[in-house]
Amino acid sequence: MQDELQRLYATILERRDNPAEKSYTAYLFAQGLDKILKKCGEECAETIIAAKNGGGEEAVCELADLFFHLHVLMAQLDITPDDVAAELARRAEKSGNLKQTHQTDKNT
């Protein structure tokens, strides 16, 4: 999976740096951060609905769309997959950091 995500990111950078006519990725960069964020939100909502409806192939497709748009966002913000991987590795070193939830009495 790591190789595919690296390849995806490299393609996104290529489209950002050398916009091709009729490229959806280049279109997103041309529209700017607000459009990219809107697409991330839409794909997140679609992923949630697909998961709620039982997952399967639809959820896989929506997750792929979400991964793509998140990588476009990362490129827009000059964040690399290695930056994210390093943060995940840092977090993996932590243990016992489960947050306490606030209990409420719903009967009162």
N, C-alpha and C positions, 0 to 999 in steps of 0.2 A: 504494500500500500504506500509506503514511504516514497518509492520510486515514482509511482503514479502521481502523487501529490507534488513532488518536486518537478516532474515534467509539466503538470498543469500550471504550476506557478511560473515556470520558465516561459511557457506559451503566453500566459497572461502578460508577463513583463514585455515580451516581444510585441504583442498587440498594443500595449501602452506606449512603448517607445517608438514603434514603427506602425502607426495606425493604417490598417488596410481598409479600403472602401468595402462597405457591406459587412464589416466585422462587428458582431454584437458586442464583443469585449471593448473594441475601440469606441463604439457608441457609448457604452457605460462611462468610460473615462472622459469622453467629450462632454457628457451631461453633468459630470461632477459628483461630489460626495453625496449630496442629497439623493440623487437617483440611485446610487449604489446602496445607500442605507435603506431606501425604500424597497429595493429588490431583496435585500437581506431579510427585511421584516416580512415581506410577502412569502418568501421561500420558507422562512421559519414557521409561519402560520400554516402553510401547506404541508409541511413536514409533520406538524402536530396533528393536523386533521387526518393525514394518511396513517399515522401511528394509531390514533384513536379508532380508526376504521379497520383495524386489524393488521396493519403493517404490510408485509409481503412486498411484492414487486413495486407497488405504488410508493411505498415508503422508501424503498431503495432509490427510486427515481427522484423523489423529492429531496432525499438526503444528498444525492449527487448534485442537484441544483443548488442546495444550500452550501455545500462545500465549495462549489464553483464561485458563487457570489461572495462568500467569505474570503476566498483567496483574492478576488478582485479588490475587496475592501482592504485586505492586507497590503496589496501592491499599492493602492492609493495612499496608504498611510506609511509606506516604506517599512513595513514589518515583514520579515521573512518567515518561512516555515521553521527555520532553525531557531528563530527568536521564540516562537510559540513552543517548540519542542524543549527548549532550555527551560522555559517557565514550567512546563509540565514535569520535567525531570526534577526541578527544584521542589515542586509541590509533592512529588512522589516520596521525597525524603522525609516529609513530615508524617507524624503519626499522632493519633489521639487528638485531632483538632476538630472533632465533631462539635458543631455548635449546639448549645442547649436551646431547645424550643420553648417558647413561652406557652404555658398551659392556661387555657381559659375555660371557665365553666360556662358552657353554652346554654345551661338551663336557667341562668340568672339574668 
